[in-house]
Amino acid sequence: MDERGVTEEILSGNVAGKLLRSPDATTGVVVLSGSSGRVDIARARLFAGERASALALQWFGGEGQVPGICEIPLETFSAATDFLVGLGCRRIVYVGTSKGAEASLLAATHDPRIDAVVAISPTSVVWGNIGPGRDGIRWPERSSWTLKGLPYPFVPTDPDWSKEYVDGLVSYRGLFQHCLKIFKDEASKATIPVETAVAEIVLVAGGDDALWPSLDFAETIVRRRKDAGKTTRLVSAPDAGHRILLPGENTSRSGSHAHGGNDPADASLGRQAWGYIRDLP
């Protein structure tokens, strides 16, 4: 227990990860990392510092879980919401980055108990699996998610795509843009129906994202919700990349793919976004 009375508990089983429980908290925050599989305890502590109970969820790669992001049941996130509601949290906020943002937006379209979503470096459509499934097989490609046991529609990737590089590392931005063009029918079916979500949505995206075109995705989300009569907060910067840093964070860059942006720009956008995010809990 720290000086604020926050306790930390390691969770396993149906809901896995680490819980930072704030005394008398009425808001519960589910923190979802991206494809690194990191249990983002540091980010959860930011929200515990705002007197919320924060759950850094391990949603793949753990004991009894799928090793990669492949056909993850969306019920995984419903269980996390159940858990926080069971602690007495009356307001539920999801904070997801990259694939975690994809999961957060999807979860909100299917669970009206989610009051707010912060989608950092988001996507507007569902993509295929990253890493192997339960059977250890990486290909043929499958959906990242299931709902009620059925695979969610997804945009496939083109295995013959020619790699592009930024700062000597592979940039996948062009791959995602290419696949949206050549798989238009699949992209239509895989569109995340954000206009149906009752949750308040804050999007954070950098215009120099080298992993995927998150600012384009975010602007698509804003348009879809505006057409449905709903407002969406978009916080962006042209020189920030995929790795947005909230105050105090120093997340390392991947050595296997390009992020774009730069440390000062990524941190500046994170500070700007935090001014809106911290009001949600």
Backbone as numpy.savetxt, mean C-alpha at the origin, in Angstrom:
# Nx Ny Nz CAx CAy CAz Cx Cy Cz
6.64 -0.87 27.74 5.78 0.32 27.74 6.67 1.57 27.74
6.36 2.53 26.84 7.15 3.75 26.83 6.50 4.81 27.72
7.07 6.01 27.69 6.59 7.07 28.58 5.16 7.50 28.28
4.67 7.19 27.07 3.29 7.52 26.72 2.33 6.39 27.04
2.87 5.29 27.56 2.03 4.15 27.89 1.78 3.22 26.73
2.53 3.39 25.61 2.36 2.53 24.44 3.03 1.19 24.71
2.29 0.11 24.51 2.84 -1.23 24.66 3.02 -1.86 23.29
4.00 -2.77 23.19 4.29 -3.45 21.93 4.10 -4.95 22.11
3.44 -5.55 21.13 3.14 -6.99 21.21 3.34 -7.63 19.84
4.07 -8.73 19.80 4.24 -9.49 18.57 3.04 -10.39 18.38
2.45 -10.34 17.20 1.25 -11.13 16.90 1.59 -12.23 15.89
0.89 -13.33 15.98 1.04 -14.42 15.02 -0.31 -15.05 14.78
-0.35 -15.96 13.81 -1.61 -16.62 13.50 -2.42 -15.87 12.47
-3.72 -15.74 12.69 -4.63 -15.13 11.73 -4.28 -13.68 11.44
-3.80 -12.97 12.45 -3.33 -11.59 12.31 -1.89 -11.57 12.82
-0.94 -11.34 11.92 0.48 -11.40 12.28 1.12 -10.04 12.11
2.18 -9.81 12.88 2.91 -8.56 12.80 3.24 -8.03 14.17
3.22 -6.73 14.32 3.50 -6.12 15.61 2.47 -5.05 15.91
1.91 -5.11 17.11 0.90 -4.15 17.55 1.54 -3.17 18.51
1.34 -1.88 18.22 1.72 -0.82 19.14 0.42 -0.23 19.67
0.11 -0.58 20.91 -1.20 -0.23 21.46 -1.09 0.98 22.37
-1.84 2.03 22.01 -1.86 3.24 22.80 -3.01 3.20 23.78
-2.79 3.65 25.00 -3.87 3.59 25.99 -5.06 4.46 25.58
-6.25 3.89 25.71 -7.50 4.60 25.42 -7.62 5.05 23.96
-6.88 4.41 23.05 -6.95 4.80 21.63 -8.32 4.45 21.07
-8.87 5.36 20.30 -10.14 5.11 19.61 -9.93 4.93 18.11
-8.70 5.17 17.64 -8.35 4.98 16.23 -7.34 3.85 16.11
-7.57 2.98 15.15 -6.64 1.92 14.84 -6.08 2.11 13.44
-4.76 2.00 13.30 -4.09 2.20 12.02 -3.43 0.89 11.59
-3.74 0.42 10.39 -3.09 -0.75 9.81 -2.02 -0.25 8.85
-0.77 -0.63 9.10 0.36 -0.18 8.29 0.81 -1.34 7.40
0.77 -1.12 6.09 1.15 -2.14 5.11 2.36 -1.67 4.32
3.43 -2.45 4.36 4.60 -2.13 3.55 4.37 -2.61 2.13
5.37 -2.43 1.28 5.26 -2.86 -0.10 5.82 -4.25 -0.31
6.38 -4.49 -1.49 6.80 -5.83 -1.87 8.04 -6.31 -1.14
8.68 -5.44 -0.35 9.83 -5.88 0.45 9.40 -6.89 1.50
8.13 -6.84 1.90 7.65 -7.73 2.96 8.02 -7.26 4.35
8.60 -6.08 4.45 9.01 -5.55 5.75 7.79 -5.33 6.66
7.91 -5.72 7.90 6.92 -5.35 8.90 7.31 -3.96 9.39
6.56 -2.96 8.98 7.01 -1.58 9.11 6.71 -1.02 10.50
7.51 -1.47 11.45 7.32 -1.06 12.84 7.63 0.42 13.02
8.66 0.91 12.33 9.04 2.32 12.48 7.90 3.25 12.08
7.23 2.93 10.97 6.10 3.76 10.55 4.93 3.62 11.51
4.71 2.42 12.03 3.65 2.23 13.01 3.88 3.10 14.24
5.15 3.28 14.61 5.46 4.11 15.79 5.07 5.57 15.56
5.14 6.03 14.31 4.69 7.39 14.02 3.23 7.58 14.42
2.42 6.59 14.14 0.99 6.70 14.43 0.70 6.44 15.91
1.49 5.57 16.52 1.35 5.40 17.97 1.68 6.72 18.67
2.61 7.49 18.09 2.95 8.80 18.64 1.81 9.80 18.53
0.83 9.50 17.66 -0.37 10.34 17.52 -1.53 9.78 18.32
-1.21 8.88 19.26 -2.19 8.30 20.20 -3.16 7.33 19.54
-2.74 6.76 18.41 -3.52 5.68 17.78 -2.89 4.35 18.15
-3.67 3.28 18.07 -3.11 1.94 18.15 -2.76 1.53 16.72
-1.50 1.14 16.51 -1.02 0.88 15.15 -0.58 -0.57 15.02
-1.04 -1.19 13.94 -0.71 -2.58 13.64 0.16 -2.62 12.40
1.45 -2.95 12.58 2.35 -3.18 11.45 2.11 -4.62 11.01
1.33 -4.77 9.95 0.83 -6.09 9.56 1.84 -6.84 8.70
2.04 -8.11 9.04 2.78 -9.01 8.15 1.74 -9.78 7.34
1.68 -9.48 6.06 0.59 -10.03 5.26 1.06 -11.04 4.22
2.36 -11.26 4.13 2.89 -12.37 3.33 4.31 -12.65 3.80
4.80 -13.84 3.48 6.18 -14.18 3.79 6.43 -14.67 5.20
5.40 -14.72 6.03 5.56 -15.20 7.40 5.17 -16.66 7.54
5.19 -17.14 8.75 4.85 -18.53 9.02 3.40 -18.82 8.61
3.24 -19.81 7.74 1.91 -20.19 7.28 1.33 -19.27 6.23
2.13 -18.29 5.76 1.65 -17.35 4.76 2.27 -17.65 3.40
1.64 -17.11 2.36 2.19 -17.23 1.01 3.56 -16.55 0.99
4.58 -17.17 0.37 5.92 -16.59 0.40 6.06 -15.29 -0.38
5.27 -15.13 -1.43 5.29 -13.90 -2.21 3.91 -13.27 -2.24
3.78 -12.19 -2.99 2.47 -11.53 -3.12 1.74 -12.23 -4.25
1.09 -13.31 -3.92 0.40 -14.13 -4.93 -0.90 -14.66 -4.33
-2.02 -14.21 -4.89 -3.34 -14.67 -4.46 -3.50 -14.56 -2.94
-3.14 -13.38 -2.42 -3.34 -13.09 -1.01 -4.84 -12.85 -0.78
-5.47 -13.56 0.15 -6.89 -13.31 0.40 -7.11 -11.89 0.95
-8.03 -11.16 0.34 -8.36 -9.84 0.87 -8.96 -9.95 2.27
-9.42 -11.14 2.62 -9.93 -11.38 3.97 -8.83 -11.21 5.02
-7.56 -11.28 4.59 -6.44 -11.01 5.50 -6.58 -9.64 6.13
-7.04 -8.68 5.34 -7.16 -7.31 5.83 -8.46 -7.12 6.62
-9.48 -7.84 6.25 -10.71 -7.82 7.06 -10.42 -8.32 8.47
-9.57 -9.34 8.56 -9.20 -9.88 9.87 -8.44 -8.86 10.70
-7.57 -8.07 10.04 -6.83 -7.02 10.74 -7.79 -5.95 11.25
-8.77 -5.60 10.44 -9.79 -4.64 10.87 -10.59 -5.20 12.03
-10.99 -6.47 11.93 -11.70 -7.12 13.04 -10.91 -7.00 14.34
-9.61 -7.24 14.23 -8.75 -7.24 15.41 -8.75 -5.86 16.08
-8.58 -4.81 15.29 -8.54 -3.47 15.87 -9.90 -3.04 16.41
-10.96 -3.41 15.72 -12.30 -3.13 16.23 -12.50 -3.83 17.57
-11.98 -5.05 17.67 -12.08 -5.80 18.92 -11.33 -5.16 20.07
-10.32 -4.32 19.75 -9.59 -3.59 20.78 -10.34 -2.34 21.23
-11.46 -2.04 20.57 -12.23 -0.85 20.91 -12.00 0.32 19.99
-11.26 0.10 18.89 -11.04 1.19 17.94 -12.31 1.45 17.14
-12.74 2.69 17.14 -13.98 3.06 16.44 -13.70 3.68 15.08
-12.46 4.05 14.84 -12.06 4.63 13.55 -10.88 3.82 13.03
-10.97 3.38 11.77 -9.95 2.52 11.18 -9.31 3.23 9.99
-7.98 3.30 10.02 -7.21 3.95 8.95 -6.20 2.94 8.41
-6.12 2.85 7.09 -5.11 2.01 6.45 -4.05 2.90 5.80
-2.79 2.56 6.03 -1.67 3.29 5.45 -0.82 2.28 4.71
-0.83 2.35 3.37 -0.10 1.37 2.57 0.81 2.03 1.56
1.93 1.38 1.29 2.90 1.86 0.31 3.02 0.89 -0.84
2.93 1.39 -2.08 3.15 0.57 -3.28 2.15 -0.60 -3.33
2.62 -1.84 -3.25 1.67 -2.96 -3.24 0.79 -2.91 -2.00
1.31 -2.35 -0.92 0.49 -2.15 0.27 -0.59 -1.11 0.04
-0.31 -0.12 -0.83 -1.33 0.86 -1.20 -2.40 0.20 -2.05
-1.97 -0.68 -2.96 -2.91 -1.44 -3.77 -3.86 -2.23 -2.87
-3.28 -2.90 -1.87 -4.08 -3.68 -0.93 -5.03 -2.78 -0.12
-4.53 -1.64 0.33 -5.35 -0.74 1.15 -6.55 -0.21 0.39
-6.34 0.19 -0.86 -7.44 0.71 -1.66 -8.46 -0.39 -1.95
-7.96 -1.57 -2.28 -8.88 -2.70 -2.51 -9.68 -3.03 -1.26
-8.99 -3.09 -0.12 -9.68 -3.40 1.13 -10.80 -2.41 1.41
-10.53 -1.13 1.15 -11.54 -0.09 1.43 -12.75 -0.20 0.52
-12.56 -0.75 -0.70 -13.71 -0.89 -1.60 -14.62 -2.03 -1.17
-14.11 -2.91 -0.31 -14.90 -4.07 0.12 -15.25 -4.05 1.61
-14.74 -3.08 2.35 -15.00 -3.05 3.79 -15.34 -1.62 4.21
-16.63 -1.33 4.41 -17.05 0.04 4.75 -16.62 0.46 6.15
-16.06 -0.45 6.93 -15.58 -0.06 8.26 -14.28 0.73 8.19
-13.61 0.71 7.04 -12.38 1.48 6.86 -12.75 2.93 6.60
-12.34 3.81 7.52 -12.75 5.22 7.46 -11.83 6.07 6.60
-10.57 5.67 6.51 -9.62 6.48 5.73 -8.50 5.58 5.22
-7.97 5.97 4.06 -6.84 5.27 3.44 -5.79 6.29 3.06
-4.54 6.01 3.41 -3.40 6.76 2.90 -2.68 5.82 1.94
-2.71 6.13 0.66 -2.09 5.29 -0.37 -0.85 6.02 -0.89
0.33 5.51 -0.51 1.60 6.13 -0.86 2.19 5.39 -2.05
2.53 6.12 -3.11 3.00 5.53 -4.37 2.02 4.45 -4.84
0.76 4.86 -5.09 -0.32 3.90 -5.33 -0.39 3.43 -6.78
-1.28 2.49 -7.01 -1.70 2.07 -8.35 -3.21 2.18 -8.43
-3.73 2.34 -9.63 -5.18 2.43 -9.82 -5.77 1.11 -10.32
-4.90 0.13 -10.59 -5.35 -1.18 -11.07 -4.63 -2.27 -10.29
-5.14 -3.48 -10.38 -4.51 -4.64 -9.77 -3.51 -5.25 -10.73
-2.33 -5.60 -10.20 -1.28 -6.23 -11.00 -1.08 -7.68 -10.58
-0.28 -8.38 -11.34 -0.02 -9.79 -11.07 0.91 -10.01 -9.89
1.14 -11.28 -9.62 1.92 -11.66 -8.44 3.37 -11.17 -8.51
3.91 -10.93 -7.34 5.34 -10.63 -7.19 5.93 -11.74 -6.34
6.84 -12.51 -6.92 7.39 -13.64 -6.20 6.50 -14.87 -6.35
6.89 -15.98 -5.73 6.18 -17.24 -5.90 4.89 -17.31 -5.09
4.05 -18.24 -5.49 2.84 -18.54 -4.74 3.11 -19.63 -3.72
2.05 -20.20 -3.16 2.20 -21.25 -2.16 2.97 -22.45 -2.71
2.84 -22.69 -4.02 3.51 -23.84 -4.63 4.95 -23.53 -5.03
5.40 -22.30 -4.77 6.77 -21.94 -5.09 7.01 -21.61 -6.55
5.95 -21.63 -7.35 6.08 -21.38 -8.78 5.82 -19.90 -9.08
6.72 -19.30 -9.82 6.64 -17.87 -10.12 5.84 -17.60 -11.39
5.82 -18.54 -12.31 5.16 -18.37 -13.60 4.42 -19.65 -13.95
3.25 -19.66 -14.54 2.56 -18.52 -15.15 2.05 -17.53 -14.11
1.86 -16.33 -14.58 1.47 -15.23 -13.73 0.07 -15.44 -13.17
-0.11 -14.98 -11.94 -1.40 -15.08 -11.27 -1.73 -13.74 -10.61
-2.93 -13.62 -10.11 -3.33 -12.38 -9.46 -2.60 -12.22 -8.13
-2.48 -10.98 -7.70 -1.94 -10.72 -6.37 -2.94 -11.06 -5.27
-4.25 -11.07 -5.61 -5.28 -11.13 -4.58 -6.37 -12.13 -4.93
-7.06 -12.58 -3.89 -8.31 -13.32 -4.06 -9.37 -12.69 -3.19
-10.61 -12.91 -3.55 -11.75 -12.48 -2.74 -12.75 -13.62 -2.73
-13.07 -14.10 -1.55 -13.96 -15.25 -1.38 -13.45 -16.46 -2.17
-12.14 -16.60 -2.20 -11.52 -17.74 -2.84 -11.30 -17.61 -4.33
-11.77 -16.52 -4.93 -11.64 -16.34 -6.38 -10.57 -15.30 -6.69
-9.70 -15.58 -7.68 -8.66 -14.62 -8.04 -9.25 -13.31 -8.55
-8.67 -12.21 -8.11 -9.12 -10.90 -8.55 -8.57 -10.63 -9.95
-9.33 -10.01 -10.84 -8.79 -9.66 -12.17 -7.53 -8.82 -12.05
-6.58 -9.01 -12.95 -5.32 -8.28 -12.87 -4.79 -7.98 -14.27
-3.90 -7.00 -14.33 -3.23 -6.66 -15.57 -1.97 -7.52 -15.68
-1.85 -8.33 -16.71 -0.65 -9.17 -16.85 0.54 -8.33 -17.30
1.72 -8.92 -17.18 2.93 -8.25 -17.66 3.45 -8.97 -18.90
4.16 -8.23 -19.72 4.71 -8.76 -20.97 6.12 -9.29 -20.71
6.33 -10.61 -20.77 7.66 -11.15 -20.47 8.72 -10.75 -21.49
8.30 -10.24 -22.66 9.25 -9.85 -23.70 9.60 -8.36 -23.66
9.17 -7.69 -22.58 9.46 -6.26 -22.45 10.96 -6.04 -22.36
11.45 -5.00 -23.04 12.87 -4.65 -23.00 13.16 -3.77 -21.79
14.10 -4.18 -20.98 14.40 -3.47 -19.74 14.93 -2.06 -20.00
14.56 -1.17 -19.12 15.07 0.18 -19.12 15.81 0.43 -17.81
16.73 1.41 -17.80 17.58 1.60 -16.63 17.60 3.07 -16.20
17.65 3.25 -14.89 17.84 4.57 -14.28 18.94 4.41 -13.24
19.99 5.21 -13.35 21.12 5.14 -12.41 21.68 3.72 -12.31
21.68 3.02 -13.43 22.26 1.69 -13.47 21.38 0.57 -12.96
20.17 0.89 -12.53 19.24 -0.10 -12.01 18.01 -0.19 -12.92
17.35 -1.33 -12.90 16.17 -1.53 -13.75 15.04 -0.61 -13.29
14.47 0.11 -14.23 13.27 0.92 -13.99 12.09 0.21 -14.61
11.10 -0.10 -13.80 9.94 -0.83 -14.29 8.79 0.09 -14.72
8.99 1.38 -14.61 7.92 2.32 -14.97 7.42 2.07 -16.40
8.35 1.93 -17.34 7.96 1.71 -18.74 7.23 0.40 -18.94
7.56 -0.60 -18.16 6.87 -1.88 -18.25 5.39 -1.73 -17.91
5.11 -1.05 -16.81 3.71 -0.87 -16.40 2.94 -0.02 -17.41
3.58 1.01 -17.93 2.92 1.84 -18.94 2.65 1.03 -20.21
3.61 0.23 -20.61 3.47 -0.63 -21.78 2.32 -1.62 -21.61
2.24 -2.24 -20.45 1.21 -3.26 -20.22 -0.19 -2.66 -20.18
-0.32 -1.45 -19.67 -1.63 -0.79 -19.68 -2.12 -0.56 -21.11
-1.19 -0.33 -22.03 -1.56 -0.07 -23.42 -1.92 -1.35 -24.17
-1.16 -2.42 -23.93 -1.39 -3.63 -24.72 -2.42 -4.56 -24.10
-2.76 -4.34 -22.82 -3.76 -5.18 -22.16 -4.92 -4.29 -21.67
-5.51 -3.55 -22.60 -6.55 -2.59 -22.23 -7.79 -3.26 -21.65
-8.22 -4.38 -22.22 -9.41 -5.07 -21.70 -9.15 -5.57 -20.29
-7.98 -6.16 -20.07 -7.65 -6.67 -18.75 -7.55 -5.52 -17.74
-7.00 -4.38 -18.19 -6.85 -3.23 -17.31 -8.21 -2.69 -16.89
-9.16 -2.71 -17.80 -10.51 -2.25 -17.47 -11.12 -3.12 -16.38
-10.96 -4.43 -16.51 -11.52 -5.35 -15.53 -10.78 -5.29 -14.19
-9.50 -4.92 -14.25 -8.67 -4.91 -13.04 -8.66 -3.57 -12.33
-9.41 -2.60 -12.83 -9.44 -1.28 -12.21 -9.99 -1.37 -10.79
-9.29 -0.79 -9.85 -9.76 -0.78 -8.46 -10.95 0.17 -8.37
-12.12 -0.30 -7.93 -13.33 0.54 -7.94 -13.35 1.55 -6.80
-12.41 2.49 -6.84 -12.25 3.45 -5.74 -13.48 4.33 -5.55
-14.27 4.46 -6.60 -15.46 5.31 -6.49 -16.51 4.71 -5.57
-16.39 3.42 -5.26 -17.35 2.78 -4.36 -16.94 2.87 -2.90
-15.72 3.26 -2.63 -15.22 3.30 -1.26 -15.82 4.48 -0.50
-16.26 4.22 0.72 -16.78 5.30 1.56 -15.65 5.99 2.32
-14.47 5.41 2.31 -13.34 5.94 3.06 -12.85 7.26 2.49
-12.35 8.11 3.36 -11.59 9.28 2.96 -10.26 8.78 2.40
-9.80 9.35 1.30 -8.58 8.86 0.67 -7.57 9.99 0.49
-6.35 9.72 0.96 -5.22 10.62 0.73 -4.20 9.86 -0.11
-3.80 10.45 -1.23 -2.82 9.84 -2.13 -1.53 10.65 -2.08
-0.41 9.94 -2.04 0.90 10.59 -2.03 1.73 9.99 -3.16
2.18 10.82 -4.09 2.85 10.28 -5.27 3.91 11.24 -5.79
5.03 10.66 -6.26 6.10 11.44 -6.84 6.10 11.35 -8.35
6.33 12.47 -9.02 6.33 12.49 -10.48 7.55 11.84 -11.09
8.59 11.58 -10.28 9.81 10.95 -10.78 9.90 9.48 -10.34
8.77 8.88 -10.03 8.73 7.47 -9.62 9.24 6.60 -10.77
10.33 5.86 -10.52 10.91 5.02 -11.56 10.43 3.58 -11.49
9.69 3.23 -10.42 9.22 1.85 -10.31 7.92 1.65 -11.06
6.96 2.55 -10.84 5.75 2.57 -11.67 5.20 3.99 -11.68
4.32 4.33 -12.61 3.85 5.71 -12.75 2.80 6.07 -11.71
3.23 6.18 -10.45 2.28 6.34 -9.36 1.50 7.65 -9.43
2.12 8.72 -9.95 1.37 9.98 -10.04 0.27 9.87 -11.09
0.55 9.20 -12.21 -0.51 8.96 -13.21 -1.63 8.14 -12.60
-1.27 7.11 -11.86 -2.27 6.26 -11.20 -3.11 7.09 -10.23
-2.42 7.93 -9.45 -3.12 8.74 -8.45 -4.10 9.71 -9.11
-3.68 10.31 -10.20 -4.57 11.25 -10.89 -5.78 10.53 -11.48
-5.59 9.28 -11.91 -6.72 8.48 -12.39 -7.70 8.22 -11.25
-7.20 7.91 -10.08 -8.05 7.68 -8.91 -8.85 8.93 -8.58
-8.17 10.08 -8.59 -8.84 11.35 -8.30 -9.98 11.57 -9.29
-9.74 11.33 -10.58 -10.77 11.55 -11.59 -11.95 10.61 -11.40
-11.68 9.35 -11.14 -12.77 8.38 -10.97 -13.65 8.76 -9.78
-13.03 9.16 -8.71 -13.82 9.54 -7.53 -14.54 10.87 -7.74
-13.92 11.79 -8.46 -14.59 13.06 -8.75 -15.83 12.82 -9.59
-15.73 11.92 -10.56 -16.88 11.58 -11.40 -18.01 10.98 -10.58
-17.65 10.38 -9.45 -18.66 9.78 -8.57 -19.10 10.75 -7.47
-18.63 12.01 -7.56 -19.03 13.02 -6.59 -18.26 12.96 -5.29
-17.06 12.34 -5.31 -16.27 12.20 -4.09 -14.94 12.95 -4.25
-14.50 13.55 -3.16 -13.24 14.29 -3.19 -12.10 13.40 -2.69
-10.91 13.70 -3.17 -9.72 12.93 -2.82 -8.56 13.90 -2.66
-7.78 13.73 -1.62 -6.61 14.57 -1.41 -5.41 13.94 -2.12
-4.77 14.68 -3.03 -3.57 14.23 -3.70 -2.42 15.16 -3.31
-1.38 14.58 -2.72 -0.18 15.33 -2.35 0.95 14.81 -3.23
1.55 15.68 -4.02 2.55 15.22 -4.99 3.67 16.23 -5.13
4.75 15.75 -5.76 5.89 16.61 -6.09 6.54 16.04 -7.34
6.94 16.89 -8.29 7.46 16.39 -9.56 8.80 15.68 -9.45
9.59 16.00 -8.41 10.94 15.45 -8.31 11.08 14.32 -7.30
9.99 13.91 -6.67 10.03 12.80 -5.71 9.86 11.48 -6.44
10.37 10.41 -5.84 10.32 9.10 -6.47 9.33 8.16 -5.81
9.63 6.89 -5.87 8.73 5.86 -5.34 8.82 5.75 -3.83
9.99 6.00 -3.29 10.25 5.80 -1.86 10.00 7.11 -1.12
8.78 7.32 -0.65 8.42 8.54 0.06 8.76 8.35 1.54
9.47 9.32 2.09 9.93 9.24 3.48 9.10 10.14 4.38
8.37 9.55 5.31 7.65 10.34 6.31 8.66 10.84 7.35
8.28 11.82 8.17 9.24 12.42 9.11 9.97 11.38 9.96
11.30 11.49 9.98 12.11 10.59 10.79 12.49 9.29 10.11
11.93 8.99 8.94 12.21 7.74 8.26 13.48 7.84 7.42
14.16 6.72 7.29 15.37 6.65 6.47 15.43 5.27 5.81
14.35 4.90 5.16 14.25 3.59 4.54 15.28 3.45 3.41
16.01 2.37 3.42 17.05 2.18 2.42 16.44 1.91 1.05
17.19 2.26 0.02 16.77 2.00 -1.35 17.06 0.54 -1.72
16.25 0.00 -2.59 16.51 -1.34 -3.09 17.72 -1.32 -4.02
18.52 -2.39 -3.97 19.65 -2.50 -4.88 19.30 -3.23 -6.16
18.02 -3.67 -6.28 17.63 -4.46 -7.45 16.80 -3.69 -8.47
16.25 -2.54 -8.07 15.47 -1.75 -9.02 15.53 -0.27 -8.66
15.27 0.56 -9.63 15.34 2.00 -9.45 14.08 2.54 -8.78
14.28 3.53 -7.91 13.16 4.20 -7.25 12.85 5.54 -7.89
13.87 6.18 -8.48 13.69 7.54 -8.95 13.75 8.51 -7.77
13.56 9.78 -8.06 13.60 10.79 -7.01 14.98 10.91 -6.40
15.02 11.51 -5.22 16.25 11.66 -4.46 15.87 11.87 -3.00
16.82 11.68 -2.11 16.50 11.72 -0.69 15.84 13.03 -0.25
16.38 14.21 -0.61 15.73 15.45 -0.17 14.31 15.60 -0.70
14.09 15.26 -1.98 12.76 15.39 -2.57 11.78 14.40 -1.95
12.25 13.16 -1.74 11.38 12.14 -1.15 10.98 12.51 0.27
11.93 13.08 1.02 11.64 13.48 2.40 10.76 14.72 2.45
10.99 15.65 1.51 10.18 16.86 1.47 8.70 16.53 1.20
8.46 15.63 0.25 7.09 15.23 -0.04 6.49 14.51 1.17
7.29 13.69 1.84 6.80 12.99 3.03 6.39 13.96 4.12
7.18 15.01 4.33 6.83 16.01 5.35 5.55 16.75 4.98
5.43 17.08 3.70 4.23 17.76 3.24 3.00 16.87 3.44
3.13 15.61 3.08 2.00 14.68 3.22 1.64 14.45 4.68
2.65 14.41 5.55 2.41 14.12 6.96 1.47 15.17 7.58
1.53 16.39 7.09 0.63 17.41 7.60 -0.84 17.05 7.42
-1.14 16.32 6.35 -2.52 15.86 6.11 -2.77 14.50 6.77
-1.75 13.63 6.72 -1.93 12.27 7.25 -2.18 12.29 8.76
-1.44 13.09 9.47 -1.54 13.06 10.93 -2.90 13.52 11.44
-3.66 14.23 10.61 -5.00 14.65 11.00 -6.03 13.51 10.89
-5.67 12.44 10.16 -6.63 11.35 9.96 -6.94 10.57 11.23
-5.91 10.16 12.02 -6.22 9.45 13.26 -6.95 10.32 14.26
